Amino acid sequence: MEAGRGGVERDCSGLKPLPTMDGRRAALTAFRANLPEITAAALRLFEDLPVTADEVRAVRDGEALSSIHHLDGVGRLQVRNFHDAAEGLLGMDAFRLDADHLAALHAACAREDALTWGVFRTSPVTIAGSDRLPPEPEDLPGLADRGFRFLREAVSDPRERAVAAFLFTARSQFFFDANKRTGLLAMEGVLLAAGFPPLILPADEAGARNPEGATGFYARLRDFYRTGDAAPMMRFFAKRVRAVTGHRAKA
């Protein structure tokens, strides 16, 4: 266990089971093939948006399918934004883990959805379900600079660096909204740049409470918000997060 910048303790041992992939081209192919499922899984987990991969494709293509009538304007906006932001990772020559790239991801995935997009928040916020208060807005630029520099320079394993980037972004609450979505995109960017396959976070089935799905994910995330100890989340990612190989997963 090591203590990183930003008050987050990390433990890389739990990430050893995560798979590798033969090169960035293969990772990009897998990511491109699974963009709809990656988008649907993220929005089901983070926004409780009942959307499938096929419905993401319909929104992306502007189709008027009856299956997407349950999505209101905000829901469709979130689908388009996240899909477009994720697709933008494919066009980046090299993703760099820093405040500028994080802000660019937020500008894409939270456009016209959050209070502001592409800039750090300017007033205090709270985290739903947590008593911990995130850093004050004036502390965010320095926190981001120190934290991301630490991850780039001191965390050699891209898998650990990717998961830590998500956790650091979520706990710091750099933005008014869409912090987890932005952190997930940063995680995928780190993995793609290093030639690793994308990761799809688990969601519970409708009406179910799964200790190894979304229920377990949020229980561990709340503990992480409170303590800053990332070890349980690292182990959760290693055991429960699904890695995608070079073919499209089932919707």
TABELLIN-V772223 format. One record per residue. N is the residue number from 1. SS is DSSP state (H for helix, E for strand, C for the rest). BURIAL is 1 if it has 16 or more other ideal C-beta (glycine too) atoms within 10 Angstrom, else 0. Layout:
BEGIN
N;SS;BURIAL
N;SS;BURIAL
END
This chain:
BEGIN
1;C;0
2;E;0
3;E;0
4;C;1
5;C;1
6;C;1
7;C;0
8;C;1
9;E;0
10;E;1
11;C;1
12;H;1
13;H;0
14;H;1
15;H;1
16;C;0
17;C;0
18;C;1
19;C;0
20;C;0
21;C;1
22;C;0
23;C;0
24;H;0
25;H;0
26;H;0
27;H;1
28;H;1
29;H;1
30;H;1
31;H;1
32;H;0
33;H;1
34;C;1
35;H;1
36;H;1
37;H;1
38;H;1
39;H;1
40;H;1
41;H;1
42;H;1
43;H;1
44;H;1
45;H;1
46;H;1
47;H;1
48;C;0
49;C;1
50;C;0
51;C;1
52;C;1
53;H;1
54;H;0
55;H;1
56;H;1
57;H;1
58;H;1
59;H;1
60;H;1
61;H;0
62;C;0
63;C;0
64;C;0
65;C;0
66;H;0
67;H;0
68;H;1
69;C;0
70;C;0
71;C;1
72;C;0
73;H;0
74;H;0
75;H;1
76;H;1
77;H;1
78;H;1
79;H;1
80;H;1
81;H;1
82;H;1
83;H;1
84;H;0
85;H;1
86;H;1
87;H;0
88;H;0
89;H;1
90;H;0
91;C;0
92;C;0
93;C;0
94;C;0
95;C;1
96;C;0
97;C;1
98;C;1
99;H;1
100;H;0
101;H;1
102;H;1
103;H;1
104;H;1
105;H;1
106;H;1
107;H;1
108;H;1
109;H;1
110;C;1
111;C;1
112;C;0
113;C;1
114;C;1
115;C;0
116;C;0
117;C;1
118;C;1
119;C;0
120;C;1
121;C;1
122;C;0
123;C;0
124;C;0
125;C;1
126;C;0
127;C;1
128;C;0
129;C;0
130;C;0
131;C;0
132;C;0
133;C;0
134;C;1
135;C;1
136;C;0
137;H;1
138;H;0
139;H;0
140;H;1
141;H;0
142;H;0
143;H;1
144;H;1
145;H;0
146;H;0
147;H;1
148;H;1
149;H;0
150;H;1
151;H;1
152;H;0
153;H;0
154;H;0
155;C;1
156;C;0
157;C;0
158;H;1
159;H;1
160;H;1
161;H;1
162;H;1
163;H;1
164;H;1
165;H;1
166;H;1
167;H;1
168;H;1
169;H;1
170;H;1
171;H;1
172;H;1
173;C;1
174;C;1
175;C;1
176;C;1
177;C;1
178;C;1
179;H;1
180;H;1
181;H;1
182;H;1
183;H;1
184;H;1
185;H;1
186;H;1
187;H;1
188;H;1
189;H;1
190;H;1
191;H;1
192;H;1
193;H;1
194;C;1
195;C;1
196;C;1
197;C;1
198;C;1
199;E;1
200;E;1
201;C;1
202;C;1
203;C;1
204;C;1
205;C;0
206;C;0
207;C;0
208;C;0
209;C;0
210;C;0
211;C;0
212;C;0
213;C;1
214;H;1
215;H;0
216;H;1
217;H;1
218;H;0
219;H;0
220;H;1
221;H;1
222;H;1
223;H;0
224;H;1
225;H;1
226;H;0
227;H;0
228;C;1
229;E;1
230;C;1
231;H;1
232;H;1
233;H;1
234;H;1
235;H;1
236;H;1
237;H;1
238;H;1
239;H;0
240;H;1
241;C;1
242;E;0
243;E;1
244;C;1
245;C;0
246;C;0
247;C;0
248;C;0
249;C;1
250;C;0
251;C;0
END
